[in-house]
Amino acid sequence: MKPIATAFPQIMIAKAQKIVGVAVGNRKEAIETLEMAARGIVKTHFKTIKMDGLTKVFEEMDRGELKGRVVLDLSG
């Protein structure tokens, strides 16, 4: 685990913000969920960003402008 220098727990708690990572479910459930999304049953609101954009995401969170989820691209 690595700390994020600009993530202040007391502020995140006060604003009901969270950083979420999920390690539950199995392959079958993931496939079923993706099939529902492909059929248009599930509407997702997300954006993918590189790690160098993480500060901007925290700034958007701070201003209450972030809509949906953010996926971090750790590929480089």
CORNORDA-V314997 format. One record per backbone hydrogen bond with DSSP energy under -0.5 kcal/mol. CO is the residue of the C=O (numbers start at 0). NH is the residue of the N-H. E is the energy in kcal/mol with one decimal. If there is no record, write none. Layout:
co->{CO;CO}
nh->{NH;NH}
e->{E;E}
//
This chain:
co->{2;3;5;6;7;7;8;9;10;11;12;17;25;26;27;28;29;30;31;32;33;34;35;35;36;40;41;43;44;46;48;49;50;52;53;54;55;56;57;58;59;59;59;60;68;69;70;71;72}
nh->{4;6;7;8;10;11;12;13;14;16;15;19;29;30;31;32;33;34;35;36;37;38;40;41;39;42;43;45;68;70;72;52;53;56;57;58;59;60;61;62;63;64;65;63;46;71;48;73;50}
e->{-0.6;-2.0;-0.9;-0.7;-0.8;-2.4;-2.7;-2.1;-2.2;-3.1;-1.3;-0.5;-2.2;-2.4;-2.5;-2.4;-2.4;-2.2;-2.0;-2.1;-2.3;-1.7;-2.1;-0.8;-1.2;-0.5;-0.6;-0.5;-2.8;-2.9;-3.5;-2.0;-1.9;-1.7;-2.2;-2.1;-2.4;-2.5;-2.4;-1.9;-0.6;-2.6;-0.8;-1.0;-1.5;-0.5;-2.6;-0.9;-0.8}
//
